[in-house]
Amino acid sequence: MAAVAQDLTAFCDWLDATGCLGPHCAVVGIKQPKTGFSADTLLLEIATDAGPVDIVLRIERIGRHMFLDSSMERQARMMDLLAQSGVPVPTVLGWSTDLSIVGAPFLVMRACAGVSLPQHPSYHVAGPLMELAPSQRAHAWNDALAVMARINRIDWRAGGGFLMEPAYGAPGLDHYLGWISAWRNMVCPAGHAVIDAGIAYLRDNQPSGTPAELLWGDSNAGNFLFGANGAVTAALDFEAAAIGPAEIDLGWWFVVERMLAAGHPLPAGMPDRAQQIAQFESALGRSVQDLPYYEVLAALRMALVMARTGGLLIQSGALAADNQVGLYNPAATMLAAMIDRTHDDRLDHYFAMVMTMNAR
């Protein structure tokens, strides 16, 4: 923490130069919550001539991206695009790739009101969601699904071309599957029996005539902030933003929810699966197609996340070099079951990774 704080003098100079908060900015408070692998997050209180301002500084961990092609610039441009359409997202104050300021590319946002939902323990058993009345829980979930669909409905062609990489294929599902294959090559260069079988399944069963829509990419309940009455105050984390059918976001929502629920039933008041699909369809303005296919895709993505996480922990020395969590984890087990492939569902490697992560 001291090393980061030492770099903030140059950061304050950058704030002054941009004028986003006015002149004479100074850091008067710092908090550093536990975060993922791609970036460090600092919650800063900044003294300005107009009074104190709370901001969020996200500093990239170079070489530790979870998703292929992720960058601070990509996230900033995505949030600007969403804000222009009225989606509740943090206000971007600026971003920079100048390594001399804080040692890595960074993104700066105004802090948002609201609370996030915990993963450990699951928000199904503890935390802000369980403190709401049943009707407020229903409101929270329906509002979250409506915001997700609102993102999907934005015309990405008006400012979202930065999400396209022609080498992956034509806009839409072809492009998304091309990105998945390239990401797999980064994460599992030596191959992965279950993930490779999953990619073959997705290619062999690819639906035709699918729309090319704007995707959040990491649409899960943990990436929302909620107000006291359950209403969404902000959507967060767009490092996996992409173009493809909106069903990709909905499939990810359900697969992440299934993993975090860990067998716990829906809390009282929460809409069931059919009700959530109906809410999403109403907000999207069309019916959902081929959802089981997109849940296979989501399980495959989660298996890639597990493999990438394990690989980064091994690379850093935090996890034993012989750990095989990339192969043996709940996401790989889920994916194997979805495509009728036999797979050893052992969890010892996965639990070793969980213990390592919780000890951070």
C-alpha positions, 0 to 999 in steps of 0.5 A: 500500500505504501508503494501505491500511496507514494505514486499518488503525488504524480496522480494528483498532478495528473488530476490538476492537469486534466481539470476534472476536479479543479486545481489543487487536488490532494489525497486525504483518505485511502481505502483499498478493498480486496479486488480481482486479478486484473486491477487494484482498486483504490477508494480515494477521498480527494480534497478540492477547492470545492470540497471533498470528492470521493473517487475510485482509482482502478490501476491495471495489473499489467499481464494479469488480465482475466479476459483477452483484450481487456484494457482500461481504455476499453472500460472507459469508452464502454461506460461513456457509451452507456452513460450517453444512453442513460444507463446508471454507471459511474461517471468516468473522470479520465483514464491514462496509459502513461506508466509514469503516473501510477506505474500502470494504465489506470481509470478514474471514476466518481464513487457511486452510492449503493452497496454491492452483494457479497460472494463469500458468504453468498448473498443468498444467505447473508448481506444487503440482499437478505436485509431487504423485504421480499418485495424489495428483493423482487424489485432489485432482481427485476431492476437488475435484469431491466438494466442488463437488457437496456444495455443490450438494446443500445445501438453499438454501431453509434460509438461501439466499434472499438469492441470489434476485432475483425480477425475474430469474425463478423459482428455477432456470435461469429465474432464472439466465438472467435474471441472465445477461441483466441482467449482459450489459446491464451489461457490453455495453450497446451489444450483443455479436454473439457473446454475444447470439447465445449468449443466444438459443441458451440461450433457444431450447434451454433444457431443461425440468424442471431442478432449482433447486440451490445454486451455487458460481458460480466452481467452478474448480481455482484456487479451491481450497486443497490440502493436502500430500497433495492433499486439499482444505483449503478452497473459496474465492470465492463472489461469483458464488454463485447458484441453478440446476442443478448442471450450471452449476457442472460446465460452468464447471469444464470450460470454465475447465479447457479454457482454462487447459490451453491445449492441454496434456494432463492430467498423469499420474494425473488423471481424464479427462472421463468419470471426472470426470463419474462422480465428480461424479454419484456425489457429487451423487447423480444423473446429469448432464443436458444438459452440452453446453448448460451448457458453452455457458452457461459459455463465454458467462459467460467471454466476459462476464468477458473483456468486463468485464475489458477494459472495466475496464482501458480505463476505468482507462486501463491499456488503449488505448481502441480495444482490442476484447478484449471481442469478440476473445478465446478465450472468444468464439471458443469460444462462437462455435464451440459455437453454429456462428457465424462469428467472427474468432478474432484474438487481438491485442487479447486478448494486449494485455490479458494483457500489461497484466494481467501487468504489474500 
